[in-house]
Amino acid sequence: MARHISCDVRSSADVVRATSAALAWSGRLDVLVNNAGMSAWRPLQDIDDAFWADMLAVNLSSVLYTCRAALPHLERGASIVNVSSLAGKRGSANNTAYCAAKFGVNGLTQSLAKELGPRGIRVNAVCPVYVETDGLREALASPQSPTNGQPVDAYLSEFARGQAALGRLPMAEEIAAACVMLASPDAGAITGQCVNVDCGVLPQ
């Protein structure tokens, strides 16, 4: 059984409201997965204050807001999984705002793992490379994206062949499976890790 609760993750007050609604329905919180995000490429000279603020609000501040709202209700054995990005481990051109936000998510993940570990709460992140979603396709269609005007499908196929050890890109279901694994008791000794789910694009 599942329930959908709408929430603007850019608003700490709305996050608190959604957390209260989830608790009223379920009675407890065992796992928090932070999966809200947006992607967009812009060169430095085109990054205005509104774009910068929105990229940080959606991709980074939301993670802090949800963790803070959930914390009073998380007990020993609970798990937080943050969906970060390979962009949180290496920079790329025209991607300053997104990379900065995702580097922040990885830092937040590692810091909270140390802070919450004594309470028996684990905190990890998954770092996907490109995952074919409507949002990614829209972002890649921008002339400022790394496609350089190439059709999105052709760009992704070429990237997978040239960059991924497995010759393909991960599917959304595989990202979800990694989150489930990190949230499960099978990962009971894993915390503070930012795990690449990238088909071998960035072996570490």
Secondary structure, DSSP 8 states (H G I E B T S, - for coil): --------TT-HHHHHHHHHHHHHHHS-EEEEEE---------GGG--HHHHHHHHIIIIIHHHHHHHHHGGGEEEEEEEEEE--GGGTS--TT-HHHHHHHHHHHHHHHHHHHHHGGGT-EEEEEEE-----HHHHHHHTSTTSTTTT--HHHHHHHHHHHH-TTSS---HHHHHHHHHHHHSGGGTT--S-EEEESTTSS--
